[in-house]
């Protein structure tokens, strides 16, 4: 375990924010402390597992990003994978928005590419050549799956990618889809990303929004706190402060509505589990109505959406 200063202000002055559970810890052996930086306003996990301890908190068979089709999967897992596959094209369209290049000339890097499904979609559905696609994924099994199943170039870290001659030198798009909040060394990563992005390129950040209507409703049971895997929780103001330190700026944003559905349903399920209530048809129906309401709120007021996609560019 480690206790760290705020990455924006370097201050060690914090106020307690919320104690949240690990959604995979059925025994509820421990709750994790979220704090808010008195200097920057950033909400973060502190203390937290250090980089050597962190991988052990991802090794759960139910951890969604690492799921892929396999024998013995439950109906819920198969339904989740089916929904994730259906949304890949939508995500790809968001990521490529505003590009005015032929697909065969595009280059794209995904940080935290997991099993490579999005990169494969960008190749098969959008026509980006595999030689122009690259991924970074620290989890060995997921990285292996992406390379063997899809023939992708995936490295265990950004640093090791720098030492490789198998990836483009610059990228038109760099994608961190629910990844930035997991990264221990934010500054080292952003330095690398700024070096790797083309002068007119865009870094696409999808981030959970702690100011969302569902986060406020479910409080400690909001699934997107996801302690201890999520280390930071950004709102537009704190993200701007972090990006300013690297001469980067938000050029646009939009809500990602599917996460309102996902986060509400799973937050309701977590709440029922912690209150030792069943999550059956009546609870599912009630959760569905709340999810629809959260989605409508996010559509009408993007800053209250469960997740926000930010489009980041180099400052002029």
N, C-alpha and C positions, 0 to 999 in steps of 0.2 A: 504494500500500500504506500501511497505517496500523497503529500499535501503540496499543492502548487499555487503560485500566484496567478492572478488574472492575466491571461495572455494579451489583453488589450492595454491595460494600464500598468501591469507589473506590480500592482498593489496586492497586499495580503490582508486588506481590510474587507471582511465579508459580513453579511447578515444572514442568518438562517432563512431559507425560503420554504422548503417542504421536505418531509421525509417520505420516500417512495419505496415500494417493494420491487424486488426482482420478479418479473412476471413468470419466470420459470421455476421459482423456488416455492414449491407447494407447501413446504414446512414453514415458510416465512421465518427463516432463521435470523434474518437481519433486514433492516430497512436502510436505505442509502440516503445520505444527506445532500440535498441540493442547497446551494448558497447563492447569494446575489452579491456581486462585487459592488462595494460602496462607491468606488471610483467610476466604473464604466457602466454599471447596470447589468452586466452579463450574468446570466444564470448558468451555473455549472456544477458538476459533481465534485465534491471536495470534502474529505479525502476520496481517493479513487484507486483502482488497481493500476499498478505501473505497467509499462509496456510488456514486461515479461509475464506478468500475471494475467493480463487481459485476455489472451487466447482461450484460457480455460472457461471463461464466461460465455464464449460463443459455441462451445462444444455441446450443443443440445440438439437433439434430433428434430425439435419443433422450430428451430430458428429459421424463419421464413426465407431469407436471402439464399441460404445454402441448400434449400430443397430442390430436388430434381426427380424426375419420374423414376420410380423403383418399385419392385415387388413389395407387397405388404403395406403399402401406404393406406392411410385411412381415407374415408370418403371426403372428409373436410380438407385433408391435404391435397387430394386430387382436384377438388373444387377450387382451392386456392391457386394451384398451378394453372388450371384452365383459365381462370380469371386473369392471372398474371400474363399468360400468353396472349390473351385477347387485347390486353392493354399495351403490349409492346409497340405496336404500330402507332398508337396515340402518343406514347412517350417519345418515339422517334420523330414524329412530326413536330413536337414541341422543341426538341433538341435542335432540329435542322431549320427552325423558323428563321426567316430572314436571309438565308444563304442564297447567293446568286451565282453558284458555280455548278458545273455538271457533276453528278455524283462520282464519276470516275476520277475526278480531280480532288475530291474532298479527303481530308485526313482527320481522324478522330481518335481521341484517347479517353478511356473511361477509367477513373480511379475507383476502386472497389467494385470491380466488374462481376464478382461472385462467379457463377457458373457460365457466364458469357452469353446469356440469352439475348440481352439487348444488342450487344455487338453483332451477334449472328443475325438478328433481325435487320440491323442496318446494312449488312452485307446482302442478305437474301431478298429483302423487301425494298430496300432503297438503292441498291446497286453500288455501294461503296466497296472497292476492292479490298480483299483481306490484307493485302500488303500495306494499305493505308490505315488499317485499324490496329489499335494496341490497347491492352488492358493492364491494370495493376491490381493484384489480389493477393493478400498475405496468406489466406487460408489455403493450405496445400491441396486438400481434396477438391475444393472448388476450382482452383487453378488448373489442376490436372484434368478435371472434367471439361473445362473450357477448351483446353488445348487438344485433348484427345477426341472429344465429341465434335467440335466445330473447327478444329485446325487453326485456332487463333494464337496470336503472339501475346502471351500474358506473363508479366514479370511479378516477382514477389514484392517489389518496392519501386518507388520512383527513382531512388538512387541507383538501383541495379539497372533500371531502364536506361539511365544516362550512360552506363558503361556498355550498352548493347548497340550493335550496328543494324539491328533487325527492325527498328522502328523509325518513322519519320523524325526529322529534326524539329519541325514545327507542326502545329496542329491548328486546323480551322475551328474545331470544337474540342473542349475538354469538359468531360461530364463527371460530376460528383453527385450521384443520385442517392440521397440519404447516406452520405459518406463523411462529409466534413465534420459532423458531430461526433464521429468515432475516433478522430485522428488525435493522437497524443501531442505531436509536435506540429501545431498549426503553422508556425512561421516558416519552418524548413519546407513544409509542403507548398505553401503559397509562393515562396521564392522559386521553387522548381517549376510550379505551374506558370508563373509569369514569364519565366525563361522559355517555356515550351509553347506558349500560345502565340500564334501569328499576330502581327501588328493589328490586323483587322478581325482577329478571331474572338470567340466568345467562350467564357467559362460558364457552364450551366450548373447551378447549384439548386438541388431540391432539398428543402429543410423542413422539419416539423416546426410548427408555430406555437410556442407556449402562450401566445396571446389569443389563440383561437377560442371560439365559443365552446368547443368540446373539451379543451384543456381546462377552461374555467369551471365547466360543469362537473367534470369527473375528478378534478383536483389530483390527489395522490394516486388515484386509480386510472389516470390517463395513460394509455398504453405506450404513447410515444415518448414518455420520460425514459422508458427502456433502460433503467439503471441495472447494472453498471456499465452497459455497452455504450450508451450515449453520454458523452463527457460534457458537451456544451449544448445550450439551448438559445438560439439566436432569434431576436426580433430585428426588424429592419434597422433600427438605430444602432444596435450593438454590432450587427454585421457590417454596417457602413464604417464604424470605427475600426474594426479589424482590417477591412479592405484598404482603408486610407493608409495604413502603415506600409502597405505594399504597392502603393500607387495604382490601385485598382478602384473601380467604381461600378455601382449597379446602374445598368442602362435601361432596365425594364424588369417587370415581374408579372406573374400571373398565378392564380390559385391552381392547385392540383386537386380537383374535386374527388377523384376516387379515394384519396386518403381520408377524406371526411367520412366516407362510408366505412372503410376498413377500421380506422381508429375508433369510431363510435361503437361499432359492433364488438370489437375486441375489448374496449374499455368497459362496456357493459358486462361482458363475460367475466372479466377480471374482477369487477365489483361483486358480481354474484358469487364467484369463487371465494373471495375474501370474507363475504358475509355468510358463507356456507349455505347459499341458496342454489337451487338447481337452475340451469340455463336451458330451458326447454321451449316448447312452441310459444307459450304466452310471453316469456321473457325475450325470445327472439323477435317476436312481432313488435313488442314495445321498443326494442333496440333498433329495429328497422325504421320505425317512425322517427326516432331520434336521429338516426343516420340521415334520413331524408331532410329533416329540418337543418341539420348541421351542413349538409351539402348546399341547401338553398342559401343559407347565411353566407357560406364561403363564396358562392357564385355572385351574390349581390354585394358583399363587402369583402373583397379579397384579403384584406389585412386581418380578417377574422376566420380565414380558412384554416383547416387543420394542417395543411402543408402549403408552402409557397415555393414556386420556382423562380429563381433570380437569374438574370442574364447579366454577366459581369464582363467588363471590358477594361483594357488598359486606359488610364487617364490620358487625355490629349496633351 
